Amino acid sequence: MASPAPAPAQQQQQRGEPKPQKVMVAVDESECSHYALEWALRSLAPVIAPPLLVLTVQPLLPIGYVSAASFGAPLGMPVVAPELIKSMQERQQQLSKALIDKAKEICAQHGVSVEAMIEVGDPKEMICEAAEESKVDLLIVGSHSRGPVQRLFLGSVSNYCMHHSKCPVLVVKKQD
């Protein structure tokens, strides 16, 4: 009896071709994250196992800032109007959908299928959690190229991901 033919992934490895990798790209509204997505599609297309995972994270609503605006309101008044919170949530959802739609369009131009994900929370933590839950082989993030003072006050999502992700992280920096 003849042995069964090797699976396509095994055939690729036998020929010395790289094994397809499950890749996630985190995108936000910045130009550098879209550059990272484009770079991944140009540079890694042959090794990306379809679909490419594209993630965006909606930050938590800054309710503390909104409630500060109501300082001095009479007692018994709601701290934050529910309509305002709902409006802010809807706006964030629209922005997240627009980011994902733009990423899907970029991927379509490269002929790459996409699985889009939208999470809510602290971006750096949610990116690492999503990468772990999705069992990705490689996480790709863009670099904002902030200086040391900005990183001190704003933090660095890419730096956090490099130190806390359980998979390899590729930080793509846009050349000026």
Buried (B, 14 or more C-beta within 10 A) or exposed (E): EEEEEEEEEEEBEEEEEEEBBBBBBBBBEBEBBBBBBBBBBEEBEEBBBEBBBBBBBBEEBEEEEBEEEBEEEEEEEEEBEEEBBEEBEEEBEEBBEEBBEBBBEBBEEBEBEBEBBBBBBBBBBBBBBBBBEBEBBBBBBBBBEBEEEEEEEEEBBBBBBBEBBEBEBBBBBBEE
